[in-house]
Each structure stands twice: as C-alpha cells, then as structure tokens.
Amino acid sequence: MKVLVTAKVKAVIPNPSHHIKLLSFLRAYRNWTQYVVNEVWNHDHIPSMKKLHYRFYKILRKQGFRAHHCHKIERRAREVVKATKKNNGSKPVLRKLTARLDHQDYKLDLDMKTLRIAVLNNEWIDLKLQWYNYMNKYFNNSWRLKEILISYRDNTIWVYFTFEKEIELVKPGAIMGIDVNFDNVTYTIVDLEGKLVSMGVIPFNGLKRALAHKVIAERIQRKYPRRWRYVKGIREAIRKHGRRARNILLDSYHYISRRIIEIAKEYNSLIILENLDKLRSRVNGSRGFNKKLSLWAYRRVQSYIHYKALIEGLSVIYVDPRNTSKTSPIGGKLEFINYRWVKLPSEVITTRDVVASWNLTLRGLKLFTRDVGLRGSMEAPKAPPTRCKPKKG
C-alpha cells in the first residue's frame, strides 16, 4: 500500500529579479487554471483529461508554460470543478497563488538546500530553503520524492514536498478504539477475543487555550466594528491571536497522535476511528458548542492519527459511532448518573467517553472478525492510500 506525505518548508529568493518572475508565473498559473475552470464549468459531464489536453494544451503552451505545467493546470482545473459540483457549489473563483510542479520542472540540491524551478518561457529561478531537521528522514531510500507545490501568501514563499512510500501493514494483535472529544482522547484496547487489555485518557488542553485567543480576537472585532478591516494594526492583532490559536491546536494534535501511535505500537493494534462525516449536519447545539466545534477540527486529529499509524504499518478503519456512548459494552443497560458519568451493569462507575471508546473497539473487532472469516486468514484489513501533511515537530 502506498502512503503520501507532504512536508512544508519556507523559502526565500536571493535574486530580486527572480521574485518578480515567480509572482508572474504564479499569477499566470492561477489565471489560466481559472480560465480552464470557466470553460468546462457549464458542461453536463466533466471532460476527461484526454479531452482537456486536446483542447487547452496548445493554448497554454502559447502563454509560455512548459508541457508539464499544462498537464498540471488541466488536472487542477478538473479537480476543482469535480469537487465543487459534487458538493453542489457555485462556480469556483481561484484566489490563492499556488502551482504544482512535476519532478521534470524542478531541481533540488540537498547539499546547498536550494531549489530551482521552471517558470514561464523555460526560465529557471532559484529558491533558498529554510531547512528543518525532520525533513532529513524523508530523503532516504524508503521515501520517494514526487511533485512539489509552490505557494505565495502573506509575502512568504512556501514549498510543499510530496513523498511516497510503500507500506506493508502488519498483522494486528489487538483492537484499539479511539473516542475523540473536546477535552480528551479516550482509548480502549481489547485482544482478538474481545477481552479487555487496557484503557486510558489523554488530556486535550489545547482547545481551552485556543478558545481564549479566539475570544480575544472576536472582542477586538466587536470593539472596532467598522475600523478593524481597514486599520493595519487592528488587523495584525486579530491575525496574531488567530495564529496562536491555530498553532496551539496543531501542537496538541501532534502530541495526541504521537501518544496514540506509541500505545498502538506497544500492543500492535488495529486502530478504530469514528466515522464523523455528518457530525456538523447533526449538531444543533448552543453558540458556545458551535464555537468549540469550529476550533475542534476533528478531521485534523483523525488524519494525524491515520497517517502516523499507516507509516508505522498499523491498519486504520472507521466505524459508525451512533449510540456508542449510550450502549453498555458488557450487555445489560447503562444507568446514567448525569451527562458525563454512567454506571455499568457490573456496578462500575465510569465516563461516557470510556463507554464510547469501548463500544467503538467492539464494533471494530466485529468488523475485523467478519472480514477475517471471509478471507480465511488473519491478515490486516487493507486501508486506502492517504495523503498526509506533517508539520515541524
């Protein structure tokens, strides 16, 4: 199974003239991608890549793009149209300055930490990379460097490297269910016979700190309801608290996912996550609850756990979480003491988070056992390829 990982580094341009050429290339890349989007938007059926290439290749080449630039522009436009129509959205308008480059259009010098990229009219420009130590582990024989993405935002250049690796999933020796909550991540581990092995709670303290910064940013906006959009100092203050909230959450996600994977590796566990695709549509909570939900970013937590698990050869599957916190995992009925605490039929008092993670584990075990029975062997269930975005740390 193949796993894709994307690593981000900052870059600078030593030559000022190259800075102008890069911006011209990125603007042209965005504008002509938008042109292709506009041309195919009203089609009843999204054209194939072959038809797009036949229709737009010569036009794009006349604008100074290289052959692989044209292919990436066509593919990107098709992806945007396909995703937007799938979600029943209106015609997309591209604003970000980004460009995807195949390996034929860039040259990476690991010794000098420089990157040469091809821009318009077969010209090449040089970027100096701000290297991070964690990047070194991807530049070895087990990882293969694929395409890169160049992005320009807030007067900063970012380079995203995509790596590919062939992963062999290991045979699980236990099942680990994970219940992600606002203030903690609760896990339960059972063996392949369903016997309880371990339980634990990992505190999630980042959300409270991130919420504090978001509240401050909102107070600033309310204090200057008409001025904050136009006064640079006020905008910077709002952005500062927004960045702090985001960084706090990202650090928390990395910490939680690392701890989960360490525990899963110890027991060689198959990881069970909740299928939360329709959580936002089902939520009808208070204003405070919705504010927490907007910061929670449960998909990010799960994606970090997912890609780190796959890199270690651990399988991940998703199950329906419906009623997992309302059902007794040992049979019988739960006695609800209050919203958080429940009593099991065995007279043990625990939290609904523990009950939910336990039930997730049992549902995962049931699914795994059913699949094993169909195959007649104890192989790990296959998980789909995943694209991951690790950050520094």
C-alpha positions, 0 to 999 in steps of 0.5 A: 500500500502506498502512503503520501506525505507532504512536508512544508518548508519556507523559502526565500529568493536571493535574486530580486529579479527572480521574485518578480518572475515567480509572482508572474508565473504564479499569477499566470498559473492561477489565471489560466487554471481559472480560465480552464475552470470557466470553460468546462464549468457549464458542461453536463459531464466533466471532460476527461483529461484526454479531452482537456489536453486536446483542447487547452494544451496548445493554448497554454503552451502559447502563454509560455508554460512548459508541457508539464505545467499544462498537464498540471493546470488541466488536472487542477482545473478538473479537480476543482470543478469535480469537487465543487459540483459534487458538493453542489457549489457555485462556480469556483473563483481561484484566489490563492497563488499556488502551482504544482510542479512535476519532478521534470520542472524542478531541481533540488540540491540537498547539499546547498538546500536550494531549489530551482524551478521552471517558470514561464518561457523555460526560465529557471529561478532559484529558491533558498530553503529554510531547512528543518531537521525532520525533513532529513528522514524523508530523503532516504531510500524508503521515501520517494520524492514526487511533485512539489507545490509552490505557494505565495501568501502573506509575502512568504514563499512556501514549498510543499514536498510530496513523498511516497512510500510503500507500506506493508501493514502488519498483522494486528494483535489487538483492537484499539478504539479511539473516542475523540472529544473536546477535552480528551482522547479516550482509548480502549484496547481489547485482544482478538477475543474481545477481552479487555487489555487496557484503557486510558485518557489523554488530556486535550488542553489545547482547545481551552487555550485556543478558545481564549485567543479566539475570544480575544480576537472576536472582542477586538472585532466587536470593539472596532466594528467598522475600523478593524478591516481597514486599520493595519494594526487592528488587523495584525492583532486579530491575525496574531491571536488567530495564529496562536490559536491555530498553532496551539491546536496543531501542537496538541494534535501532534502530541495526541497522535504521537501518544496514540501511535506509541500505545498502538505500537506497544500492543500492535493494534488495529486502530478504530476511528469514528466515522464523523462525516455528518457530525456538523449536519447533526449538531444543533447545539448552543453558540458556545458548542458551535464555537468549540466545534469550529476550533475542534477540527476533528478531521485534523486529529483523525488524519494525524492519527491515520497517517502516523499509524499507516507509516508505522504499518498499523491498519486504520478503519472507521466505524459508525459511532451512533449510540456508542456512548449510550450502549453498555459494552458488557450487555445489560443497560447503562444507568446514567448518573448525569451527562458525563458519568454512567454506571455499568451493569457490573456496578462500575462507575465510569465516563461516557467517553470510556463507554464510547471508546469501548463500544467503538473497539467492539464494533471494530473487532466485529468488523475485523472478525467478519472480514477475517472469516471471509478471507480465511486468514488473519491478515490486516484489513487493507486501508486506502492510500492517504495523503498526509501533511506533517508539520515541524515537530 
